[in-house]
Amino acid sequence: MTVPDPHPFKVAVVWRGDARARAEARPETSRFAAVFAALERQGLAAEPAVWVEGGADLLRAQLMAVDAVLVWVNPVTEDAGEGRGALDAVLREVAAAGILVSGHPDVIDRMGTKEVLVRTRKMGWGSDTYLYASYAALAAEFPGRLAEGPRVLKRSRGNGGIGVWKVERAAGPDVSVQEARDRSLRTVPLDAFLAERGADFAAGGALADQPFQARHLEGMVRCYVSGTRVAGFGAQYVTALAPPEHGRAPPRLYSGPDDARFQHLRGLMEAEWIPEMTRLLGLVPDDLPVVWDADFLLGPKGAGGEDTYVLCEINASSVYPIPNEAHDALAGTTSARLTAARARRPEMRA
């Protein structure tokens, strides 16, 4: 018979909502019910902690009373939507007090923005990727790269196709531009399109530039990771940058970490790419979120006809839904990190 821990670790699960959502939040009725259940199976005492814009003091007081904070809040909700600057300030305070925060805002800044595509472009998952930190750099460098073939421009932060454009040369000075968010397609002068992008550099923004992957209609593989271990996969046909006749993409199909189709990718991630990425970004393994994902498109076939993978983006701030197997993985990672932290602090042992 298992004896319950008389002093279980307390974990707060944070998501965005309004005052009513905060007041009515319950583990069993929230969209994170499976996360709460997995944490409970690990012997962790989990509680909802809904982030309400303008409620920093209330949230801070709650988070300072727990051992770990797991956060599911997108940094971007729409083109001009709410950010999470105020929330991140609270999370940094909480982390500085010795409380586990996943993912920490500084970690998200390193691995969850499009800059990661440039910082890791020499890795096995990399491609001919560039970062434009200013409009002047974009105007000077992008036209030459576009002459070599279609390119994809991406804002540093975004989700759901926000701030992603496929650009390719058309007749004369014109380019064909497709926006991933709504799949709209238009033909405009290149100079006019570049002028539109000037606003993307406001407040320190940047644009990443990748070559368009010709095999994109063969599907994208989302690799879910807990810390340093693959926790599952999601397979989906992506049509956001495809001609309209290809229709809408079907739903993503989830599978566990042992899916035979993706064992080569799993091996690359665990043995090579995650350790190399961690080193390049100046992180240590325990910095990695308890759940994050990397999206891969298929690159050119290898010399032996095998598939290669090209990193499309990393999601580190609001990864949900996830494969069923990933719930226990993230709960296990959380428990292991808390236990290790307690072991390093003799005053907490008892």
Phi, psi and omega in degrees: 000129180279128179270124180300143176293123180290344179229067183292152174295142178258132183234129175259133177254118188252130169216169185273142177191189177253184184299322179293317179299322179294316182294328186260002185296130177224139181306315188284344181249358181279166177291349179256026182304321181292328176293313178301318181296319179294319178297320178296321178297335178272003181080019180262140179266106186253146181220148176289147176216080185287128178276121178248125179306128182091358183252039184298317183297318181295315181292317180303315181299320179292315185289332179291350182257009181242175180263333182212150179231121177251125193244131172233081179222118179294139175287339180227128179255335177195182185308315180236035187275185181296140169266204177220032181301315180294320177297316181299324177298319177295315182297323178294321177298315182296315179297321179296336178278003177094010180267136179293125177237123179227122352271141177296140182304324180291327177291318178299320179300329183274321187248344186256008175248166186291347175302333181299331179296327180277318182293338181245018187292341178275353178286173180297338179267002189279169177214180184286077191248145182225160178237129175255114181269354180211160177296323180300318179294319179299311183295327183279325191254328187295317182303321179295320179290324180295331180295340181274348180149174183301143180233160176238121176261138182223132171297155181302320178238143177170164175206162178063026180085000179294127175072038177229129181225134168267130183232132174214154182296140172243211182282141175058230183276001187274157172229152173265127185237126175241128179266129185292329187296312183241003178065016178295144183234130180213161176243124183218159173298140181304318181300323180292319178296316180297322178299323177299328184283353179304323181294339182290346181263002178297146177055039174080016179289167180212166178234132173263148186229117180238153171291141176293135182269117186297336183266019187298332181283356174277355173116161177239143178249123175262121181257113180272137185227140171245109186066252181246005185244135178294132185245359179156181183221158170226128181247134183206143170275125185253124182241013185301327180246026178258159175304149185304331183294348178280353175072186181278151180288142175288168181298154175289139179253127187262151175208165183280178184293344182266009178306119186299332183295335191239021182291329176296315178297318178301315180298317178298316181297308188286321186272329187237302194287318179296313177300319181292317177300314181302316180294315182296328182271000179070034180248168170244160186307321182288352174285334186294140182302155179291343167210130175209171179216157175235128179265131182237134167261159178280128176269192178299150176297144177286176183301329180265012180086005181279157177288145168245163185234138179241125180294128178264316175189165172243133176252125186227358188248335184207063186271098180190139005287169183223163176301152181305321183294337184286339179298310179292329178296313181291325177294320178295319177296318178299312180299316181297320180291321178294318179296317178295321179296320178295321180295331180279351182241094186306328183293344181266350181284140175170000000 
